[in-house]
Amino acid sequence: MLKRSALACIAVLSVSLPCFAGVAGQGGDITPPLTVQWVFSMGPDPLNTGKPVIKDDVVYVSHRGIAHCLDSITGGEKWQFKPENAAVTTAPVPHGDLVIVGANDGSVHALNAGTGSVVWKFICAGPIAPDPIILNDMLVVGAGQLVYTLNPSTGVAGWVCSLQATAREGPVTDGTMVYFLATDGSVQCVDAIAGRYRWGTLLTAGLRTFRPLVAGGRVIVASGNRVYGVARSGAVAWTAEMPAGVGAAPLVADEYLLVPCADGEIYTLVARSGGPQRHMNYKLEHPLTSTPAVTDTSLAIGTGEGLVLTLDRATGRPNWVYRCRGMDQLPYEASPFGIYAPLLVAEGSLYCLVGSGDLYRFSAAAPDLSGPVFGDFLPEPGSARPGGGYVYSQCSIVDDGTGVDPSSISATLDGAPTPVSFDIVTGVASLRDTMLPDGSHIVRVTAKDLRGNEASTEWSFVTDVGLMPTPEQGMAGRAGTGAVGPVF
């Protein structure tokens, strides 16, 4: 049944999800609202899809060709590594006291986890595909058209075999076979036990193709507006055509796939058959561009507009939204950077890498003692505007802690309550256009953050029918991308 509020900025198509037990890659639950614990900035890389990696009290992340090691509590950098005359192309792979990265010059580096110094180095015959894995105590690496196994502790090579096409993404594994997505759109399979090439299956490549995964006895590949399930034999077991282009790699949870799409919907498929579970979909009014994170109680989602949201899995209702802003971004500007990297839940916190190069750690335990901040007022404070027409008033509202609570925003104009709407993409609160008499007018706006910290602002301006509009006043546009109602 379609459930939609006329005022809801985020519409939920369904309020049920399958019960995901033991979701791979998730660590601990999260309890929104969450607060920014720290932000680590590395510079823009808009389409970086590398997932942060957590081990013990350390965060590893690769960005702009550099591997970074951060303290997970403070966000302080412990060390960084960049190969000489090359760039890191893979997510870090922790192994004991080492962390392993691959580069675009074919080199594989094992680094001391404490210092970042190189312990061993191995040169392959092509750029290292994202991302190597450790299987059966061996590091499996795709490089060009070759697959290598290396001893992760020493760098000594094991078996090497050839693919029929150049590895683009992978490997992923079902425990005995490893699979690669190749640059020609094919899935390539290698027997990881025997070190022998098994088969390649060519798929119809769409505009964007995402890293494969293994679920339900199938190799899952999302490309364009299709999702494929390839059997262990190499046969295409099923193809699911989505109503819109896939926006990010699907998430596997038990026997289900969550497929985020560019139309703002998360579709649920049965991994083994590709059959749809229509009553288990979510519909948001924002393009979905990152692989979600699922916990026992929450579904965390990233969008192409730089929004990170959580939904309550029991009700399907959004219970927290945060607007990630770049350091050089004006408060009322929509973010030029989206969230393309998979979201990660670990240690009871949510990690989010934005295309701006900002890595966020959100935590329910982080303090947030200050309320929202206001700015970018229209009409400008103390200004005089021509009377006899409708006057439009707005301001930006920013909260860099927990985020603005859109449902808390209220406004008065000359002491009388007036309708106000809030655009979560631009952070602009807009009052209803009002015909005002000549004279002085006062606008007051009040808002809370999602911890309940309240703040208010007010400003005044004058209207006079005898004034002629300036070119700026006559062409003044609204800073928002379309005022919308509260999220909650």
N, C-alpha and C positions, 0 to 999 in steps of 0.2 A: 504494500500500500504506500502510495506517495505521501510523505509527511513533510510539509513545508510551511514555514512561517512567512507571512508577507513581509515582515521586518527583518527576517534573518539574513545576515550577510553570508552565512555559510548554511547551505541547505543540505539536510541529511535525507537521502533517498530511502535508507533502511536503517533499522536500529539493531540489527542482529549480525553477529559474526560467528563463524564456527569456533568451537572451543579449541584454541591452539595450545597444545601441551608441549612443553619442551622446545620452544622455538629456538632454532639454532642461532647462535651469535648474539643472543640477548643476555644481559647480566643484571638481574634485579629488577624490581618494579619501580615505577616513578609515580609520584603523587602530585599532580598539578594543583595549584599553579606553581610553576618553576621560576626561579630567579637566576639571572646571570651570575655565575660564580667567578668566571673569568673569560676574557677574550684574548686570543693570541692572533696577531695580524702578520700575514706573510706576503701580501701584495696580490693583485688580481690575477686570477687564472680562471676565467668564467666557466669553462666546461670541465673542470677537474672533477672526476667521478671517483677519486680515491677515497677509500673508507679509512678513518682513523682506526688504529689498532691499540688496544689496551692490554697491558700486562703488569700485574702488581700495581704499583703506584706511578706508573709511567704511561704516557701517551706517545705513540709514534704516528707520524703523518708525513706523507710525501706531497710536496706542493712546489710547483714551478721548478722541477728538476732537483729539488733539495729534500733530503730526509731530515726531519726534525724530531728531537726527543724532548718531551716536556714533562714537567712535574704535574701529575694529574690533580693535585690539590691546589696549587698556586697558579698553574699555567706558565710558570717560568721555564725558559729554555735551558736544558742541561747541555745539549750539544746539537750541532747540525753537521750534515755530511753531503758534499757534492763531489762526484768523481772528477778528476782532472780532465778538462776538455770534453766532458760528457754531461748528461743529465739523468737523474734517477727517473725511471719509468714505471716502477712497481710500488705497491704498498709494502711497507716493511714486514718481514716475517720473523717474529721472535723465535728463538730456539735456545733454551738454556740461558747461558750468559752471553749469547750472541743475538744480533738482529741482522737479517740478511736483506739486501736490496739488489735490484738489477738495474742496468742502465742502457741507454740507447746506443752505446758503442759495443754492446755485446758482453760487457763485463758484469760479473756477479761479485758482490763484496759482502763479506761477513765482518760485521763491526762489533767491537766490544760494547756491550749494552750499557756499561757505566761511563765510558769515555768517548765512544764514537770512533776510536782508532781502528784501522783495518787489521783484522786478524788473518784473513786469507782472501785471495782474489782468484777468480777463474775467468778465462776469456772464452766466450762462445762465438759461433760463426754468424751471429746476427743480433739485432736489437732484442732485448729481453721483453717478452710479452707480459702484460699484467694479468695475473699475478702468480708467481711461483707458489707451490704448496709443499708441505712435508707429508709424505705418505710412506708408511712402512719404514720409518727412520731414514728416508732418503728425501733430498730436496729435488723436486721435479720442476724443470725449467723449460719453457718454450722459447726458442731463439731462431728467428727466421723459419726455415723449413725443418729444423732439427729439434728433437726433444732430448734433453740431457737429464741424467740423475747424478746428483753430487752428494757426497757425505757432508751433511750440514755442519759437522764439527771441524772437519779438516779441509773440505773443498776437493777431495779426491774424487775423480769421475768414476761412475759406474757404467751402466749401459747408455748407448746413444742410438737413436733411430730417426729415420726420415719421415716427414709428413709429405703429403701430396700437394700441399699448398702452404703458404706462409702463415704462421700462427699470429693471430691478431689479439685474441683474449684467451686466457686459460693458463694452466689447466684447471678443470674441475674433475671430481672423481666420485665414483660410486663404491670405492674401496678396492676394486681390482682393475678397472679400466680408468684411463684418464682421457679427457675430451678437451678439444680446443675448438674455438671459433676461428676460422681462417679468413684471410683478407678477401677471398673470392666468394664469401658467404656460405661456405661449407662447414659442416661439423666433421672434425677429424678425430679418429679413435685410435688409441694405443693401449696395448695390453701392458699394464704397469708391472706385472709379475715377470712376464717373459721379455719385456722390452721390445715388442714387435708391433709393427703397424697392422691394424685390423681393417679399417674401412674409412671411407669418406662419403658424406651425403651432402649434396648441394641443395641449398634452400633458396627460395626467392628472397633476395635481399631488399629491404625497404630503405627509406631515407635514413633511418637510424637503426642500428643493431646493437644490442646490449649483451653484456657478459652472460654466458650461459650458466645454468645451474642444474643440479640433479635432484629430481623429486619424483616419487611414485614409480621408480624404475624407468624413468625417462630423462633424456637430456632436454632441458627446456631452453628454447631460444626465442627471444622476442625481437621482432624486426618489423619496422613500419607499423602497420596496424594488424599484424598477425603474431600469434604465439604458436610455436611448433613444439610437439612432443616427439622426440626421436627415440626409438626403442634401442635396446642394447645390440640388436642385430644390425642397426643402421637404417632400418626402415622407418619412414615417417609414420608414427602410430596415429597421430591426430594433428589437425590444424584448427585453430580457433581464430576467427576473424573478429577483431574488436571494432566497436562503433567509431573509434577514433584512434589516432596514432598513439602507440605506447610511449609513455613519457620517461620511463626508467625501467631498470631491470626488475622483474617480478621478485616478490618475497615468497619463499617456501615456508609453510608452517603446517606440520603434519602432512596430510594428503592434499592440502589446498595450496593454491597459488593466489596471491594478491597482486593484481596487475594494475599499476597506476597509469592513467592515460591523460592525454593532453586536454581532454574535454572536462577534466576535473573529477572524473569518476574512478573509483577503485573497484575493478571487477574481480569476482572470485571464481576461479576455475578449479575443477578436480584435476589434480596433477596427472593421474594415470590416464584418464579418458579425455581430458580437455572439456568436459561438460560444464556448462555454466551453472552457477548457483545464484540466480538472479535476486533472490530475496536476501542475499548477503552482501550486496553492493553498497558502496557509499558514494554519494554525490556531493562534491564541493564546487563552489563557483570560482575556482582558481586552478590554473594549469598545474598538474602534478608532474614534477621533474626529478624526484629522488625516490629511492627505494625506502618504503616506510620501515619503522621499527615497531614491533609488537611486544607487549608485555601482558601479564595476567589481566590487567585492568585497563590498559591504554593502547591506543594506536597513534603513533607520532608520524607526522607527515610534513614534507617540505614542498614548497611551491616555487614556480618560476618567477614569482614576484618578491622572493626573499622572506616569505612568511613561513614560520614553523608553528605547527598546531598539534594539539593532542585532542583525541576524541575519547570519551568514556565508552569502553567496549560494551558495557551492559545496556546503555541507553542509546548510543550512537551520537550523543550530543557533544559538540565541541566544548571543552572546559578550560582551554587555555590557548591563546594565540600570541605570538611575539613577532614583532616587525624588526628584522635584522637590517641595520643601516650601515652603509660604508662610512669610513671616517671622514671622507670629503663630501658626503651626501648632505644636502640641505634638509632640514626637518620635514618639509612639505613635499619633497621629491620622492616619486616612486623609485624603488631600488633598481638600478640598472643591472644588478647581479641576482641571479636566482640561486636556488639550492639544488645542485645536481649530484652531489656525493650522497651515498646512503647514510641515513641517520643511524646512530648507534646508541643503545642503552647499555651502560656498564656501571657497576658500583652504585646502582641506584640513581645515576645521573644520565642526562641526555646530552650527546655530543652532536654538533651540527657544523659542517664545513660549508661556508657560503662561497660563491664564485668570486667575491671580493677578496678572498684569501683570509677571511676571519674565521677562526675555529672557536666556537662557543662551547662552554660547558655550562649546562643548566642544572640546577639542583634545588630541590624543595628545602634543603637545609641552609642555603645561602641567605644571608641577611638582605633585607630591602627596607630601609628606614625612611626613604624620601618619596614624595609623591611625584606626579607628572610635572612636566615643564611645558610652558606655553610660549608661542612666538608667532611671527609672520602674520600679524594682525591686519585684517581688512574690515572696514576702512582703516587706514593708518591712524594710530593714536594722535589726537590733536589736530587732525586734518579737517578741512571744510569741503563738503560735497554739495553739488547742486541739489536743490529740493524739487518737489513736485513729481518724483518718480520712485520706483522701488529701489531699496537699498539692500545690498547683499553683504552679509558679515560672516567672517570665518577666522579661524586661527588654527595653527598646528598644535598638536598635543603629542609629546614624546615622553616615554618612560623607558629608560635604559636598564631598569632593574627587572621587575616582573612583567612589565608591559602594561599598556593602558587597558582598563576595563571599559569596553564600549558601552555597556549597559548602565554605567554610572554617570555618564556625561549629561549635564543639564545646563540650561542657559536662561538668562533673563535679558530682556531689552527694556530699558527704562523701568526696571523693577518688576515687570510682568513676565511670567514664564513664557517661553517661546520654543517651538519645536526645534530640535537640533539633530543632525545626523552625522555619522562618523565614517570616513573611508579608511579602513584598516590598511589599505595598500599605500596611501600617501600620508596617513596620519593627520588628515584635515577634518576638523569639526566645522560644519556649515549650518548657519541659522537660516530659517526660512526667509525668503525675500519679503520685505515689509515696506509698505508705503508710510513714510514718516513726515510729520509736520516740521516746519522750520523750527530750529532751535538746537540745543545741546542734547546728546543722547549717550547713554551709558550701556555698554554690553558687559555682561558678567558670565563667565563660563567656569563651571566646576567639574572636576573629574577625579576619579580614584584610579590607583593601580590595582592589580589583582591581589595585592596583600591588604588592600583597604586603606592605604595611605592616601589622604585627600589633599588636593591643592586647588586653588582658585585664582582667577585673574580677572581684571576688568580694565576696560579702556573706554575712552570717550571720543566723540567726533561731533561735528556740527553740520547741519543741513540748512541750506539757504536757497530759496527759489530764485533769488537774484543772481546767483553764480552761474557762469557758463562752464560746462564740463571741459576739462583739459583733455588732450588726446589720450593721455594715459588712462584717465577715468572713463573715457568713452569706449576704450578698447580693453578695459580691464577684464581679464578672464579669471575663471575660478581655478585655484591651484589643484583642486581635487580631480580625480579621474572619473568622477561620478559619485555623488554623495549616496551613501547607503546607510541602512539602519544598523543597530547594534548587533554584535555577534551572538550574544547569549540571550 
